[in-house]
Amino acid sequence: MKKSSAVPWLLRAALEGDARDVLALLLVSRGHCQVQGRAPAPDTDLTGQRVIVDAFLAAARGGDFEALVSVLDPDVVARSDGGALGSLVRHGARTVAGQAIAFARFAQYAHPALVNGTVGVVATSEGRALSVMSFTIAHEKVTAIDTLNDPERLRRLDLSFLDS
């Protein structure tokens, strides 16, 4: 759908109360922007990534909601893959920060690690990985968090930790 024809359609759908159509168009539009390269390129500096991830962990450990929001992009997306346990997707800095606060008790088990070549976090207990978090950082803000909680897949990982 062209942008010129999308606007009247979007307005009509919104006025008629068809939220699914509005959401679908917004998702397609957002995907179109990312495909066309409008999404910011991730930061590649590991030292800079580490500073942001450390700030995220410190805020989570301290239960500091506003500090968490400050390191998150307003449009951050957090995805959690629990395998057979299910998956979740959360959108927005305040929602993601609230989720991080809810799981703050696990932050004490989190260790910085390289995850797919970027700075991430592995939460361990008794030498066993409980979860792996991968952070996408752009312009010194967390734009995405991908968490793997699937016990089966976690057992097969070869993990390398960064110095604390």
C-alpha positions in Angstrom: 0.0 0.0 0.0 1.4 3.4 -0.9 1.8 6.0 1.8 -0.7 8.3 0.0 -3.4 5.7 0.2 -2.5 4.4 3.6 -3.3 7.6 5.5 -7.1 7.7 4.6 -7.3 3.9 5.2 -5.5 4.3 8.5 -7.9 7.1 9.6 -10.9 5.1 8.5 -9.7 2.0 10.3 -9.0 4.0 13.5 -12.4 5.7 13.4 -14.2 2.4 12.7 -12.4 0.9 15.7 -10.6 -1.9 13.8 -7.5 -2.0 15.9 -6.0 -5.1 14.3 -5.9 -3.4 10.9 -4.3 -0.3 12.4 -1.7 -2.4 14.2 -1.0 -4.4 11.1 -0.4 -1.2 9.1 1.9 0.2 11.8 3.9 -3.0 12.0 4.3 -3.1 8.2 5.2 0.6 8.1 7.8 0.1 10.9 9.3 -2.9 9.0 9.3 -0.9 5.8 11.3 1.8 7.5 13.8 -0.8 8.9 14.2 -2.5 5.5 14.9 0.9 3.9 17.7 1.4 6.4 16.0 4.0 8.6 16.5 2.0 11.8 19.8 3.1 13.4 22.8 0.9 12.9 23.8 -0.9 16.0 26.9 0.4 17.9 29.9 -1.8 17.3 32.2 -0.5 20.0 32.4 -3.3 22.6 33.6 -0.9 25.3 30.7 1.4 24.7 28.3 -1.5 24.7 29.7 -2.7 28.0 29.2 0.7 29.6 25.5 0.6 28.6 24.9 -3.0 29.7 26.7 -2.3 33.0 24.4 0.7 33.5 21.4 -1.5 32.7 22.5 -4.2 35.2 23.3 -1.6 37.9 19.9 0.0 37.6 18.1 -3.4 37.5 20.1 -4.6 40.6 19.3 -1.4 42.4 15.6 -1.4 41.4 16.1 2.1 39.8 13.2 2.4 37.4 14.2 5.8 36.0 17.8 4.8 35.5 16.6 1.8 33.5 14.4 4.0 31.4 17.3 6.3 30.7 19.4 3.6 29.1 16.5 2.3 27.0 15.4 3.7 23.6 11.8 4.8 23.9 10.9 2.2 21.2 12.9 -0.6 22.7 11.7 -4.2 22.0 12.3 -7.0 24.5 11.8 -10.6 23.2 12.0 -13.6 25.5 12.3 -17.2 24.0 11.4 -19.8 26.6 11.1 -22.6 24.1 8.3 -25.0 25.2 7.7 -22.6 28.1 6.5 -19.9 25.7 7.7 -16.6 24.3 6.9 -13.0 25.2 7.5 -9.6 23.4 7.4 -6.3 25.3 7.5 -2.8 23.7 8.5 0.6 25.0 11.0 1.8 27.6 8.7 2.0 30.5 7.2 -1.5 29.9 10.6 -3.1 29.5 12.0 -1.3 32.5 9.1 -2.5 34.6 9.8 -6.1 33.4 13.5 -5.7 34.3 12.5 -4.5 37.8 10.2 -7.5 38.2 13.1 -9.8 37.5 15.7 -7.8 39.5 16.3 -10.6 41.9 18.0 -12.5 39.1 20.3 -9.6 38.2 22.6 -10.7 41.1 23.3 -13.9 39.0 24.1 -11.9 35.8 27.6 -11.8 34.3 28.7 -9.9 31.3 29.5 -12.1 28.3 30.0 -12.0 24.6 26.7 -13.0 22.9 26.9 -13.4 19.2 29.9 -11.0 19.1 28.3 -8.2 21.2 28.2 -7.5 24.9 25.4 -9.4 26.6 24.6 -11.0 29.9 24.4 -14.6 31.1 22.6 -15.4 34.4 24.0 -18.5 36.0 23.3 -20.5 39.1 25.6 -23.3 40.3 27.5 -23.2 37.1 24.4 -23.6 34.9 23.1 -21.0 32.5 19.6 -19.8 33.5 19.2 -17.2 30.7 21.2 -15.4 28.1 20.5 -11.8 27.1 21.7 -10.2 23.9 21.5 -6.4 23.7 21.3 -4.3 20.6 22.6 -0.8 21.2 22.4 2.2 18.9 23.3 5.8 19.8 24.1 4.7 23.4 20.6 3.4 24.0 19.3 -0.2 24.2 17.0 -0.7 21.2 16.4 -4.4 21.6 16.9 -7.1 24.2 16.7 -10.8 23.2 16.5 -13.3 26.0 16.9 -17.0 25.7 15.3 -18.9 28.6 14.8 -22.3 26.9 16.5 -24.9 29.2 17.1 -27.3 26.3 18.9 -24.8 24.1 20.8 -23.3 27.1 22.3 -26.7 27.9 24.0 -26.7 24.4 25.6 -23.3 24.6 29.4 -22.7 24.7 29.7 -19.6 26.9 32.5 -17.1 27.3 32.4 -14.5 30.0 34.0 -11.0 30.1 36.0 -9.9 33.1 33.7 -8.4 35.7 
